[in-house]
Each structure stands twice: as structure tokens, then as C-alpha cells.
Amino acid sequence: MFARNEIPLTESGASFLPNTWRLWQQAVEVMTTSREAEDFQAVGVRLRECMVTFAAEIADEDLVPDGESSPKKADVVGWSELLIIHLAQGSSSEQLRSYGRKLTRETWDLVNQLTHAKNAGSYDAEIGVAAVAHFISTMTAIRMRWSVGPNQRCATCGSYRVEGGSCVRCGWVDEDYVVPDIQDDIDLAERLDSPCTPSSDISTFMSPDDYP
């Protein structure tokens, strides 16, 4: 069964949506103590709050095209649509956009159905918790994919193993590669002493300090 007590992302990945994951964990806690149908419906209510919070965390007027009105505050599908369009642009991302839209709508409908299911059982709650976790994780992955940008590939063999302007696999050298500017030995020491952060983890939607 689903590892329901753990956020299925690294700490850095989960930091993209701190409030969303906090409410997801609350839904998990409710699920672990549920015994009756109304208890499992309550899990659906928590998951719905989780997705509404997701909409609030990603909402940004910069996502709204000029001349169009912003979605309502709790419009999960509307804000998700705008975010997906922004993060997955171009013809090569057409399938990803389609998948993101369908995932959002299906997850939202499933959660709302759970909140009204008078015959809801433990497995219904399990499915809801897992579905929402998958939705949040997928949206996070789309955001991280966007922050990294196109992966550099070797112009000779096509390998992704390009480090420091050269291909580890075949030895190709990128003539346009610019060596990072390190001012002095102190600057170098500070960089080496700092923990390495993968490029996919350097951006966040908003930090916890941005919320009241």
C-alpha cells in the first residue's frame, strides 16, 4: 500500500509548496484514525482544502494573460491551467500540458466526490490521499523541469554528460563555455564550503515567510 505517512518528495522538492504539503499531512493524520464513512469523508474535506491551498500558493497575477480576468481564489483548475501553460510552453510540451490539465481535473473531481461519498471506506481515503500526493508531486516536477531549462547535450555524440564545458563521454569541447568567475581564494573557499544545491532545487514558488 501507499506509504501514507511520508511526503513522496525530497525536502527541497517539498519546499516548493509548504502549506499544501502541511494540509496533505493533516489529511493523512485524519485517515489513520478514521473508522466510519463520515470519517473518510472528512479526509476528502482535508484533501479539498489541500488543493485549494495549492491554488493559493501558485496564484500569481503574472500568470494571467493581458486583458483576461484572474481565476477566483479557490479555482484550483483555473490557476493550475495558467501555471501549466506558463511552465510547459512550446510544441514539445503539448502532451505534458494535456496530461497536467487532465490530472488536475480528475484529481479535483475525485476529491470532491470523496467528500460527498456516504459509503466511503478506508480504501477510498487511501486512493484520495495517493491521488493528491501524485498531483502535487507532478506539479512540483513540472516546476523543477522549468527552472532547470533545456538540458545541455554534446554536439557530437548527444550525451547529457557535459561537465565544465566538455563531454565526459567523447571529449567534445563547447567553445562557447564560460568558466565561472571566482574572484580569489577566499571566494573559492566559500563556494566549496557551501552545500551543493542541484539546479533543479534553487527556485521555489514562494517561501513560508510569504504567508501570514
PyMOL commands that place a pseudoatom at each C-alpha (Angstrom):
pseudoatom trace, name=CA, resn=MET, resi=1, chain=A, elem=C, hetatm=0, pos=[0.000, 0.000, 0.000]
pseudoatom trace, name=CA, resn=PHE, resi=2, chain=A, elem=C, hetatm=0, pos=[0.865, 3.661, -0.302]
pseudoatom trace, name=CA, resn=ALA, resi=3, chain=A, elem=C, hetatm=0, pos=[3.473, 4.969, 2.133]
pseudoatom trace, name=CA, resn=ARG, resi=4, chain=A, elem=C, hetatm=0, pos=[0.864, 7.288, 3.502]
pseudoatom trace, name=CA, resn=ASN, resi=5, chain=A, elem=C, hetatm=0, pos=[2.817, 8.843, 6.340]
pseudoatom trace, name=CA, resn=GLU, resi=6, chain=A, elem=C, hetatm=0, pos=[5.587, 10.348, 4.232]
pseudoatom trace, name=CA, resn=ILE, resi=7, chain=A, elem=C, hetatm=0, pos=[5.762, 13.163, 1.717]
pseudoatom trace, name=CA, resn=PRO, resi=8, chain=A, elem=C, hetatm=0, pos=[6.921, 11.457, -1.510]
pseudoatom trace, name=CA, resn=LEU, resi=9, chain=A, elem=C, hetatm=0, pos=[9.496, 14.164, -2.288]
pseudoatom trace, name=CA, resn=THR, resi=10, chain=A, elem=C, hetatm=0, pos=[12.858, 15.301, -1.006]
pseudoatom trace, name=CA, resn=GLU, resi=11, chain=A, elem=C, hetatm=0, pos=[12.842, 18.149, 1.484]
pseudoatom trace, name=CA, resn=SER, resi=12, chain=A, elem=C, hetatm=0, pos=[13.990, 20.598, -1.182]
pseudoatom trace, name=CA, resn=GLY, resi=13, chain=A, elem=C, hetatm=0, pos=[11.236, 19.494, -3.546]
pseudoatom trace, name=CA, resn=ALA, resi=14, chain=A, elem=C, hetatm=0, pos=[8.564, 19.718, -0.860]
pseudoatom trace, name=CA, resn=SER, resi=15, chain=A, elem=C, hetatm=0, pos=[9.686, 23.285, -0.067]
pseudoatom trace, name=CA, resn=PHE, resi=16, chain=A, elem=C, hetatm=0, pos=[8.011, 24.472, -3.258]
pseudoatom trace, name=CA, resn=LEU, resi=17, chain=A, elem=C, hetatm=0, pos=[4.586, 24.076, -1.672]
pseudoatom trace, name=CA, resn=PRO, resi=18, chain=A, elem=C, hetatm=0, pos=[4.994, 24.048, 2.126]
pseudoatom trace, name=CA, resn=ASN, resi=19, chain=A, elem=C, hetatm=0, pos=[1.409, 24.883, 3.090]
pseudoatom trace, name=CA, resn=THR, resi=20, chain=A, elem=C, hetatm=0, pos=[-0.032, 22.451, 0.563]
pseudoatom trace, name=CA, resn=TRP, resi=21, chain=A, elem=C, hetatm=0, pos=[2.024, 19.568, 1.927]
pseudoatom trace, name=CA, resn=ARG, resi=22, chain=A, elem=C, hetatm=0, pos=[1.189, 20.545, 5.513]
pseudoatom trace, name=CA, resn=LEU, resi=23, chain=A, elem=C, hetatm=0, pos=[-2.513, 20.167, 4.785]
pseudoatom trace, name=CA, resn=TRP, resi=24, chain=A, elem=C, hetatm=0, pos=[-1.877, 16.914, 2.937]
pseudoatom trace, name=CA, resn=GLN, resi=25, chain=A, elem=C, hetatm=0, pos=[-0.195, 15.565, 6.049]
pseudoatom trace, name=CA, resn=GLN, resi=26, chain=A, elem=C, hetatm=0, pos=[-3.211, 16.618, 8.097]
pseudoatom trace, name=CA, resn=ALA, resi=27, chain=A, elem=C, hetatm=0, pos=[-5.408, 14.597, 5.736]
pseudoatom trace, name=CA, resn=VAL, resi=28, chain=A, elem=C, hetatm=0, pos=[-3.130, 11.615, 6.302]
pseudoatom trace, name=CA, resn=GLU, resi=29, chain=A, elem=C, hetatm=0, pos=[-3.450, 12.020, 10.071]
pseudoatom trace, name=CA, resn=VAL, resi=30, chain=A, elem=C, hetatm=0, pos=[-7.243, 12.092, 9.810]
pseudoatom trace, name=CA, resn=MET, resi=31, chain=A, elem=C, hetatm=0, pos=[-7.165, 8.977, 7.635]
pseudoatom trace, name=CA, resn=THR, resi=32, chain=A, elem=C, hetatm=0, pos=[-5.087, 6.978, 10.114]
pseudoatom trace, name=CA, resn=THR, resi=33, chain=A, elem=C, hetatm=0, pos=[-7.743, 7.430, 12.809]
pseudoatom trace, name=CA, resn=SER, resi=34, chain=A, elem=C, hetatm=0, pos=[-10.811, 7.057, 10.587]
pseudoatom trace, name=CA, resn=ARG, resi=35, chain=A, elem=C, hetatm=0, pos=[-13.289, 4.276, 11.263]
pseudoatom trace, name=CA, resn=GLU, resi=36, chain=A, elem=C, hetatm=0, pos=[-16.668, 5.320, 9.850]
pseudoatom trace, name=CA, resn=ALA, resi=37, chain=A, elem=C, hetatm=0, pos=[-17.877, 6.644, 6.491]
pseudoatom trace, name=CA, resn=GLU, resi=38, chain=A, elem=C, hetatm=0, pos=[-18.142, 10.200, 7.781]
pseudoatom trace, name=CA, resn=ASP, resi=39, chain=A, elem=C, hetatm=0, pos=[-14.525, 9.984, 8.932]
pseudoatom trace, name=CA, resn=PHE, resi=40, chain=A, elem=C, hetatm=0, pos=[-13.386, 9.025, 5.451]
pseudoatom trace, name=CA, resn=GLN, resi=41, chain=A, elem=C, hetatm=0, pos=[-15.479, 11.854, 4.017]
pseudoatom trace, name=CA, resn=ALA, resi=42, chain=A, elem=C, hetatm=0, pos=[-13.580, 14.158, 6.360]
pseudoatom trace, name=CA, resn=VAL, resi=43, chain=A, elem=C, hetatm=0, pos=[-10.368, 13.001, 4.681]
pseudoatom trace, name=CA, resn=GLY, resi=44, chain=A, elem=C, hetatm=0, pos=[-11.881, 14.233, 1.425]
pseudoatom trace, name=CA, resn=VAL, resi=45, chain=A, elem=C, hetatm=0, pos=[-12.616, 17.595, 3.027]
pseudoatom trace, name=CA, resn=ARG, resi=46, chain=A, elem=C, hetatm=0, pos=[-8.990, 17.895, 4.150]
pseudoatom trace, name=CA, resn=LEU, resi=47, chain=A, elem=C, hetatm=0, pos=[-7.739, 16.943, 0.691]
pseudoatom trace, name=CA, resn=ARG, resi=48, chain=A, elem=C, hetatm=0, pos=[-10.024, 19.528, -0.855]
pseudoatom trace, name=CA, resn=GLU, resi=49, chain=A, elem=C, hetatm=0, pos=[-8.567, 22.173, 1.464]
pseudoatom trace, name=CA, resn=CYS, resi=50, chain=A, elem=C, hetatm=0, pos=[-5.129, 20.950, 0.430]
pseudoatom trace, name=CA, resn=MET, resi=51, chain=A, elem=C, hetatm=0, pos=[-5.835, 21.515, -3.264]
pseudoatom trace, name=CA, resn=VAL, resi=52, chain=A, elem=C, hetatm=0, pos=[-7.412, 24.916, -2.622]
pseudoatom trace, name=CA, resn=THR, resi=53, chain=A, elem=C, hetatm=0, pos=[-4.272, 25.864, -0.704]
pseudoatom trace, name=CA, resn=PHE, resi=54, chain=A, elem=C, hetatm=0, pos=[-2.232, 24.690, -3.684]
pseudoatom trace, name=CA, resn=ALA, resi=55, chain=A, elem=C, hetatm=0, pos=[-4.151, 27.164, -5.846]
pseudoatom trace, name=CA, resn=ALA, resi=56, chain=A, elem=C, hetatm=0, pos=[-3.426, 29.929, -3.334]
pseudoatom trace, name=CA, resn=GLU, resi=57, chain=A, elem=C, hetatm=0, pos=[0.292, 29.118, -3.270]
pseudoatom trace, name=CA, resn=ILE, resi=58, chain=A, elem=C, hetatm=0, pos=[0.690, 29.204, -7.048]
pseudoatom trace, name=CA, resn=ALA, resi=59, chain=A, elem=C, hetatm=0, pos=[-1.667, 32.121, -7.710]
pseudoatom trace, name=CA, resn=ASP, resi=60, chain=A, elem=C, hetatm=0, pos=[0.202, 34.991, -9.327]
pseudoatom trace, name=CA, resn=GLU, resi=61, chain=A, elem=C, hetatm=0, pos=[-1.187, 37.808, -11.440]
pseudoatom trace, name=CA, resn=ASP, resi=62, chain=A, elem=C, hetatm=0, pos=[1.788, 37.458, -13.766]
pseudoatom trace, name=CA, resn=LEU, resi=63, chain=A, elem=C, hetatm=0, pos=[0.286, 34.151, -14.933]
pseudoatom trace, name=CA, resn=VAL, resi=64, chain=A, elem=C, hetatm=0, pos=[-2.866, 35.873, -16.165]
pseudoatom trace, name=CA, resn=PRO, resi=65, chain=A, elem=C, hetatm=0, pos=[-2.753, 36.911, -19.859]
pseudoatom trace, name=CA, resn=ASP, resi=66, chain=A, elem=C, hetatm=0, pos=[-3.279, 40.604, -20.578]
pseudoatom trace, name=CA, resn=GLY, resi=67, chain=A, elem=C, hetatm=0, pos=[-6.933, 41.501, -20.919]
pseudoatom trace, name=CA, resn=GLU, resi=68, chain=A, elem=C, hetatm=0, pos=[-8.187, 38.396, -19.085]
pseudoatom trace, name=CA, resn=SER, resi=69, chain=A, elem=C, hetatm=0, pos=[-9.683, 38.156, -15.617]
pseudoatom trace, name=CA, resn=SER, resi=70, chain=A, elem=C, hetatm=0, pos=[-7.938, 36.261, -12.848]
pseudoatom trace, name=CA, resn=PRO, resi=71, chain=A, elem=C, hetatm=0, pos=[-9.489, 32.992, -11.682]
pseudoatom trace, name=CA, resn=LYS, resi=72, chain=A, elem=C, hetatm=0, pos=[-11.249, 33.055, -8.343]
pseudoatom trace, name=CA, resn=LYS, resi=73, chain=A, elem=C, hetatm=0, pos=[-9.070, 32.464, -5.306]
pseudoatom trace, name=CA, resn=ALA, resi=74, chain=A, elem=C, hetatm=0, pos=[-10.217, 28.863, -4.826]
pseudoatom trace, name=CA, resn=ASP, resi=75, chain=A, elem=C, hetatm=0, pos=[-10.294, 27.974, -8.539]
pseudoatom trace, name=CA, resn=VAL, resi=76, chain=A, elem=C, hetatm=0, pos=[-7.890, 25.035, -8.485]
pseudoatom trace, name=CA, resn=VAL, resi=77, chain=A, elem=C, hetatm=0, pos=[-8.459, 24.097, -12.115]
pseudoatom trace, name=CA, resn=GLY, resi=78, chain=A, elem=C, hetatm=0, pos=[-8.193, 27.694, -13.351]
pseudoatom trace, name=CA, resn=TRP, resi=79, chain=A, elem=C, hetatm=0, pos=[-4.922, 28.533, -11.594]
pseudoatom trace, name=CA, resn=SER, resi=80, chain=A, elem=C, hetatm=0, pos=[-3.423, 25.152, -12.435]
pseudoatom trace, name=CA, resn=GLU, resi=81, chain=A, elem=C, hetatm=0, pos=[-4.257, 25.693, -16.096]
pseudoatom trace, name=CA, resn=LEU, resi=82, chain=A, elem=C, hetatm=0, pos=[-2.449, 29.046, -16.120]
pseudoatom trace, name=CA, resn=LEU, resi=83, chain=A, elem=C, hetatm=0, pos=[0.562, 27.603, -14.321]
pseudoatom trace, name=CA, resn=ILE, resi=84, chain=A, elem=C, hetatm=0, pos=[0.838, 24.639, -16.677]
pseudoatom trace, name=CA, resn=ILE, resi=85, chain=A, elem=C, hetatm=0, pos=[0.654, 26.915, -19.721]
pseudoatom trace, name=CA, resn=HIS, resi=86, chain=A, elem=C, hetatm=0, pos=[3.429, 29.042, -18.244]
pseudoatom trace, name=CA, resn=LEU, resi=87, chain=A, elem=C, hetatm=0, pos=[5.720, 26.187, -17.225]
pseudoatom trace, name=CA, resn=ALA, resi=88, chain=A, elem=C, hetatm=0, pos=[5.215, 23.867, -20.187]
pseudoatom trace, name=CA, resn=GLN, resi=89, chain=A, elem=C, hetatm=0, pos=[5.406, 26.007, -23.295]
pseudoatom trace, name=CA, resn=GLY, resi=90, chain=A, elem=C, hetatm=0, pos=[6.078, 25.022, -26.871]
pseudoatom trace, name=CA, resn=SER, resi=91, chain=A, elem=C, hetatm=0, pos=[5.053, 22.168, -29.135]
pseudoatom trace, name=CA, resn=SER, resi=92, chain=A, elem=C, hetatm=0, pos=[7.410, 19.701, -27.433]
pseudoatom trace, name=CA, resn=SER, resi=93, chain=A, elem=C, hetatm=0, pos=[5.446, 20.115, -24.176]
pseudoatom trace, name=CA, resn=GLU, resi=94, chain=A, elem=C, hetatm=0, pos=[1.997, 19.690, -25.706]
pseudoatom trace, name=CA, resn=GLN, resi=95, chain=A, elem=C, hetatm=0, pos=[1.494, 16.219, -24.232]
pseudoatom trace, name=CA, resn=LEU, resi=96, chain=A, elem=C, hetatm=0, pos=[2.715, 17.377, -20.828]
pseudoatom trace, name=CA, resn=ARG, resi=97, chain=A, elem=C, hetatm=0, pos=[0.231, 20.254, -20.858]
pseudoatom trace, name=CA, resn=SER, resi=98, chain=A, elem=C, hetatm=0, pos=[-2.561, 17.876, -21.775]
pseudoatom trace, name=CA, resn=TYR, resi=99, chain=A, elem=C, hetatm=0, pos=[-1.593, 15.462, -19.023]
pseudoatom trace, name=CA, resn=GLY, resi=100, chain=A, elem=C, hetatm=0, pos=[-1.331, 18.251, -16.445]
pseudoatom trace, name=CA, resn=ARG, resi=101, chain=A, elem=C, hetatm=0, pos=[-4.795, 19.557, -17.292]
pseudoatom trace, name=CA, resn=LYS, resi=102, chain=A, elem=C, hetatm=0, pos=[-6.387, 16.108, -17.138]
pseudoatom trace, name=CA, resn=LEU, resi=103, chain=A, elem=C, hetatm=0, pos=[-4.586, 15.244, -13.917]
pseudoatom trace, name=CA, resn=THR, resi=104, chain=A, elem=C, hetatm=0, pos=[-5.798, 18.440, -12.273]
pseudoatom trace, name=CA, resn=ARG, resi=105, chain=A, elem=C, hetatm=0, pos=[-9.418, 17.965, -13.293]
pseudoatom trace, name=CA, resn=GLU, resi=106, chain=A, elem=C, hetatm=0, pos=[-9.553, 14.251, -12.452]
pseudoatom trace, name=CA, resn=THR, resi=107, chain=A, elem=C, hetatm=0, pos=[-7.892, 14.713, -9.055]
pseudoatom trace, name=CA, resn=TRP, resi=108, chain=A, elem=C, hetatm=0, pos=[-10.142, 17.642, -8.171]
pseudoatom trace, name=CA, resn=ASP, resi=109, chain=A, elem=C, hetatm=0, pos=[-13.269, 15.702, -9.166]
pseudoatom trace, name=CA, resn=LEU, resi=110, chain=A, elem=C, hetatm=0, pos=[-12.131, 12.617, -7.237]
pseudoatom trace, name=CA, resn=VAL, resi=111, chain=A, elem=C, hetatm=0, pos=[-11.533, 14.612, -4.065]
pseudoatom trace, name=CA, resn=ASN, resi=112, chain=A, elem=C, hetatm=0, pos=[-14.894, 16.343, -4.300]
pseudoatom trace, name=CA, resn=GLN, resi=113, chain=A, elem=C, hetatm=0, pos=[-16.599, 13.003, -4.873]
pseudoatom trace, name=CA, resn=LEU, resi=114, chain=A, elem=C, hetatm=0, pos=[-14.961, 11.625, -1.726]
pseudoatom trace, name=CA, resn=THR, resi=115, chain=A, elem=C, hetatm=0, pos=[-16.300, 14.492, 0.376]
pseudoatom trace, name=CA, resn=HIS, resi=116, chain=A, elem=C, hetatm=0, pos=[-19.869, 13.501, -0.578]
pseudoatom trace, name=CA, resn=ALA, resi=117, chain=A, elem=C, hetatm=0, pos=[-19.475, 9.698, -0.635]
pseudoatom trace, name=CA, resn=LYS, resi=118, chain=A, elem=C, hetatm=0, pos=[-21.822, 8.396, 2.068]
pseudoatom trace, name=CA, resn=ASN, resi=119, chain=A, elem=C, hetatm=0, pos=[-20.444, 4.880, 1.602]
pseudoatom trace, name=CA, resn=ALA, resi=120, chain=A, elem=C, hetatm=0, pos=[-16.778, 5.932, 1.632]
pseudoatom trace, name=CA, resn=GLY, resi=121, chain=A, elem=C, hetatm=0, pos=[-14.367, 3.380, 3.052]
pseudoatom trace, name=CA, resn=SER, resi=122, chain=A, elem=C, hetatm=0, pos=[-10.730, 3.170, 4.020]
pseudoatom trace, name=CA, resn=TYR, resi=123, chain=A, elem=C, hetatm=0, pos=[-9.558, 2.349, 0.510]
pseudoatom trace, name=CA, resn=ASP, resi=124, chain=A, elem=C, hetatm=0, pos=[-11.410, 5.359, -0.895]
pseudoatom trace, name=CA, resn=ALA, resi=125, chain=A, elem=C, hetatm=0, pos=[-9.484, 7.552, 1.520]
pseudoatom trace, name=CA, resn=GLU, resi=126, chain=A, elem=C, hetatm=0, pos=[-6.220, 5.792, 0.601]
pseudoatom trace, name=CA, resn=ILE, resi=127, chain=A, elem=C, hetatm=0, pos=[-6.870, 6.421, -3.091]
pseudoatom trace, name=CA, resn=GLY, resi=128, chain=A, elem=C, hetatm=0, pos=[-7.687, 10.085, -2.451]
pseudoatom trace, name=CA, resn=VAL, resi=129, chain=A, elem=C, hetatm=0, pos=[-4.546, 10.658, -0.394]
pseudoatom trace, name=CA, resn=ALA, resi=130, chain=A, elem=C, hetatm=0, pos=[-2.378, 8.933, -3.004]
pseudoatom trace, name=CA, resn=ALA, resi=131, chain=A, elem=C, hetatm=0, pos=[-4.012, 10.826, -5.886]
pseudoatom trace, name=CA, resn=VAL, resi=132, chain=A, elem=C, hetatm=0, pos=[-3.451, 14.214, -4.306]
pseudoatom trace, name=CA, resn=ALA, resi=133, chain=A, elem=C, hetatm=0, pos=[0.142, 13.352, -3.427]
pseudoatom trace, name=CA, resn=HIS, resi=134, chain=A, elem=C, hetatm=0, pos=[0.724, 12.371, -7.057]
pseudoatom trace, name=CA, resn=PHE, resi=135, chain=A, elem=C, hetatm=0, pos=[-0.886, 15.602, -8.271]
pseudoatom trace, name=CA, resn=ILE, resi=136, chain=A, elem=C, hetatm=0, pos=[1.254, 17.815, -6.027]
pseudoatom trace, name=CA, resn=SER, resi=137, chain=A, elem=C, hetatm=0, pos=[4.411, 15.855, -6.855]
pseudoatom trace, name=CA, resn=THR, resi=138, chain=A, elem=C, hetatm=0, pos=[3.745, 16.093, -10.594]
pseudoatom trace, name=CA, resn=MET, resi=139, chain=A, elem=C, hetatm=0, pos=[3.141, 19.840, -10.457]
pseudoatom trace, name=CA, resn=THR, resi=140, chain=A, elem=C, hetatm=0, pos=[6.341, 20.213, -8.448]
pseudoatom trace, name=CA, resn=ALA, resi=141, chain=A, elem=C, hetatm=0, pos=[8.268, 18.187, -11.033]
pseudoatom trace, name=CA, resn=ILE, resi=142, chain=A, elem=C, hetatm=0, pos=[6.881, 20.362, -13.837]
pseudoatom trace, name=CA, resn=ARG, resi=143, chain=A, elem=C, hetatm=0, pos=[8.039, 23.451, -11.933]
pseudoatom trace, name=CA, resn=MET, resi=144, chain=A, elem=C, hetatm=0, pos=[11.517, 21.987, -11.364]
pseudoatom trace, name=CA, resn=ARG, resi=145, chain=A, elem=C, hetatm=0, pos=[11.757, 20.954, -15.026]
pseudoatom trace, name=CA, resn=TRP, resi=146, chain=A, elem=C, hetatm=0, pos=[11.006, 24.547, -16.000]
pseudoatom trace, name=CA, resn=SER, resi=147, chain=A, elem=C, hetatm=0, pos=[13.585, 26.009, -13.590]
pseudoatom trace, name=CA, resn=VAL, resi=148, chain=A, elem=C, hetatm=0, pos=[16.359, 23.808, -14.997]
pseudoatom trace, name=CA, resn=GLY, resi=149, chain=A, elem=C, hetatm=0, pos=[15.633, 24.698, -18.622]
pseudoatom trace, name=CA, resn=PRO, resi=150, chain=A, elem=C, hetatm=0, pos=[16.832, 22.703, -21.621]
pseudoatom trace, name=CA, resn=ASN, resi=151, chain=A, elem=C, hetatm=0, pos=[19.429, 20.073, -20.785]
pseudoatom trace, name=CA, resn=GLN, resi=152, chain=A, elem=C, hetatm=0, pos=[22.755, 20.682, -22.480]
pseudoatom trace, name=CA, resn=ARG, resi=153, chain=A, elem=C, hetatm=0, pos=[23.781, 17.834, -24.759]
pseudoatom trace, name=CA, resn=CYS, resi=154, chain=A, elem=C, hetatm=0, pos=[27.021, 17.025, -26.503]
pseudoatom trace, name=CA, resn=ALA, resi=155, chain=A, elem=C, hetatm=0, pos=[27.040, 18.366, -30.053]
pseudoatom trace, name=CA, resn=THR, resi=156, chain=A, elem=C, hetatm=0, pos=[28.989, 15.322, -31.227]
pseudoatom trace, name=CA, resn=CYS, resi=157, chain=A, elem=C, hetatm=0, pos=[27.525, 12.232, -29.544]
pseudoatom trace, name=CA, resn=GLY, resi=158, chain=A, elem=C, hetatm=0, pos=[24.335, 13.637, -27.986]
pseudoatom trace, name=CA, resn=SER, resi=159, chain=A, elem=C, hetatm=0, pos=[25.268, 12.616, -24.437]
pseudoatom trace, name=CA, resn=TYR, resi=160, chain=A, elem=C, hetatm=0, pos=[23.896, 14.540, -21.462]
pseudoatom trace, name=CA, resn=ARG, resi=161, chain=A, elem=C, hetatm=0, pos=[27.187, 14.011, -19.616]
pseudoatom trace, name=CA, resn=VAL, resi=162, chain=A, elem=C, hetatm=0, pos=[28.504, 17.514, -20.301]
pseudoatom trace, name=CA, resn=GLU, resi=163, chain=A, elem=C, hetatm=0, pos=[30.503, 18.930, -17.404]
pseudoatom trace, name=CA, resn=GLY, resi=164, chain=A, elem=C, hetatm=0, pos=[32.557, 22.097, -17.293]
pseudoatom trace, name=CA, resn=GLY, resi=165, chain=A, elem=C, hetatm=0, pos=[32.047, 22.713, -20.996]
pseudoatom trace, name=CA, resn=SER, resi=166, chain=A, elem=C, hetatm=0, pos=[33.237, 19.302, -22.193]
pseudoatom trace, name=CA, resn=CYS, resi=167, chain=A, elem=C, hetatm=0, pos=[31.681, 15.901, -22.854]
pseudoatom trace, name=CA, resn=VAL, resi=168, chain=A, elem=C, hetatm=0, pos=[32.739, 13.201, -20.431]
pseudoatom trace, name=CA, resn=ARG, resi=169, chain=A, elem=C, hetatm=0, pos=[31.801, 10.526, -22.926]
pseudoatom trace, name=CA, resn=CYS, resi=170, chain=A, elem=C, hetatm=0, pos=[33.593, 11.583, -26.134]
pseudoatom trace, name=CA, resn=GLY, resi=171, chain=A, elem=C, hetatm=0, pos=[35.704, 14.600, -25.197]
pseudoatom trace, name=CA, resn=TRP, resi=172, chain=A, elem=C, hetatm=0, pos=[33.799, 17.227, -27.190]
pseudoatom trace, name=CA, resn=VAL, resi=173, chain=A, elem=C, hetatm=0, pos=[34.519, 20.782, -26.005]
pseudoatom trace, name=CA, resn=ASP, resi=174, chain=A, elem=C, hetatm=0, pos=[31.959, 23.580, -26.032]
pseudoatom trace, name=CA, resn=GLU, resi=175, chain=A, elem=C, hetatm=0, pos=[33.829, 26.611, -27.392]
pseudoatom trace, name=CA, resn=ASP, resi=176, chain=A, elem=C, hetatm=0, pos=[31.142, 28.932, -26.019]
pseudoatom trace, name=CA, resn=TYR, resi=177, chain=A, elem=C, hetatm=0, pos=[31.505, 27.671, -22.446]
pseudoatom trace, name=CA, resn=VAL, resi=178, chain=A, elem=C, hetatm=0, pos=[32.354, 30.431, -19.967]
pseudoatom trace, name=CA, resn=VAL, resi=179, chain=A, elem=C, hetatm=0, pos=[34.337, 29.455, -16.889]
pseudoatom trace, name=CA, resn=PRO, resi=180, chain=A, elem=C, hetatm=0, pos=[32.630, 30.694, -13.664]
pseudoatom trace, name=CA, resn=ASP, resi=181, chain=A, elem=C, hetatm=0, pos=[34.233, 33.855, -12.335]
pseudoatom trace, name=CA, resn=ILE, resi=182, chain=A, elem=C, hetatm=0, pos=[35.912, 33.124, -8.993]
pseudoatom trace, name=CA, resn=GLN, resi=183, chain=A, elem=C, hetatm=0, pos=[37.358, 36.294, -7.547]
pseudoatom trace, name=CA, resn=ASP, resi=184, chain=A, elem=C, hetatm=0, pos=[40.014, 34.915, -5.199]
pseudoatom trace, name=CA, resn=ASP, resi=185, chain=A, elem=C, hetatm=0, pos=[40.959, 32.086, -2.885]
pseudoatom trace, name=CA, resn=ILE, resi=186, chain=A, elem=C, hetatm=0, pos=[38.504, 33.282, -0.247]
pseudoatom trace, name=CA, resn=ASP, resi=187, chain=A, elem=C, hetatm=0, pos=[35.659, 33.243, -2.770]
pseudoatom trace, name=CA, resn=LEU, resi=188, chain=A, elem=C, hetatm=0, pos=[36.673, 29.718, -3.833]
pseudoatom trace, name=CA, resn=ALA, resi=189, chain=A, elem=C, hetatm=0, pos=[36.815, 28.533, -0.227]
pseudoatom trace, name=CA, resn=GLU, resi=190, chain=A, elem=C, hetatm=0, pos=[33.351, 29.936, 0.498]
pseudoatom trace, name=CA, resn=ARG, resi=191, chain=A, elem=C, hetatm=0, pos=[31.900, 28.167, -2.539]
pseudoatom trace, name=CA, resn=LEU, resi=192, chain=A, elem=C, hetatm=0, pos=[33.463, 24.865, -1.618]
pseudoatom trace, name=CA, resn=ASP, resi=193, chain=A, elem=C, hetatm=0, pos=[32.270, 25.219, 1.953]
pseudoatom trace, name=CA, resn=SER, resi=194, chain=A, elem=C, hetatm=0, pos=[28.663, 25.828, 0.876]
pseudoatom trace, name=CA, resn=PRO, resi=195, chain=A, elem=C, hetatm=0, pos=[26.382, 22.801, 0.458]
pseudoatom trace, name=CA, resn=CYS, resi=196, chain=A, elem=C, hetatm=0, pos=[25.845, 21.822, -3.153]
pseudoatom trace, name=CA, resn=THR, resi=197, chain=A, elem=C, hetatm=0, pos=[22.322, 22.582, -4.345]
pseudoatom trace, name=CA, resn=PRO, resi=198, chain=A, elem=C, hetatm=0, pos=[21.141, 20.946, -7.577]
pseudoatom trace, name=CA, resn=SER, resi=199, chain=A, elem=C, hetatm=0, pos=[19.973, 23.481, -10.143]
pseudoatom trace, name=CA, resn=SER, resi=200, chain=A, elem=C, hetatm=0, pos=[16.510, 21.937, -10.066]
pseudoatom trace, name=CA, resn=ASP, resi=201, chain=A, elem=C, hetatm=0, pos=[16.146, 22.893, -6.408]
pseudoatom trace, name=CA, resn=ILE, resi=202, chain=A, elem=C, hetatm=0, pos=[17.234, 26.535, -6.415]
pseudoatom trace, name=CA, resn=SER, resi=203, chain=A, elem=C, hetatm=0, pos=[13.827, 28.084, -7.108]
pseudoatom trace, name=CA, resn=THR, resi=204, chain=A, elem=C, hetatm=0, pos=[10.603, 27.990, -5.139]
pseudoatom trace, name=CA, resn=PHE, resi=205, chain=A, elem=C, hetatm=0, pos=[7.077, 29.155, -5.772]
pseudoatom trace, name=CA, resn=MET, resi=206, chain=A, elem=C, hetatm=0, pos=[7.056, 31.182, -2.571]
pseudoatom trace, name=CA, resn=SER, resi=207, chain=A, elem=C, hetatm=0, pos=[8.694, 30.786, 0.791]
pseudoatom trace, name=CA, resn=PRO, resi=208, chain=A, elem=C, hetatm=0, pos=[6.768, 30.108, 4.012]
pseudoatom trace, name=CA, resn=ASP, resi=209, chain=A, elem=C, hetatm=0, pos=[7.561, 33.671, 5.089]
pseudoatom trace, name=CA, resn=ASP, resi=210, chain=A, elem=C, hetatm=0, pos=[5.381, 34.981, 2.258]
pseudoatom trace, name=CA, resn=TYR, resi=211, chain=A, elem=C, hetatm=0, pos=[2.254, 33.782, 4.025]
pseudoatom trace, name=CA, resn=PRO, resi=212, chain=A, elem=C, hetatm=0, pos=[0.570, 35.148, 7.126]
for i in range(1, 212): cmd.bond("trace and resi %d" % i, "trace and resi %d" % (i + 1))
show_as sticks, trace
zoom trace
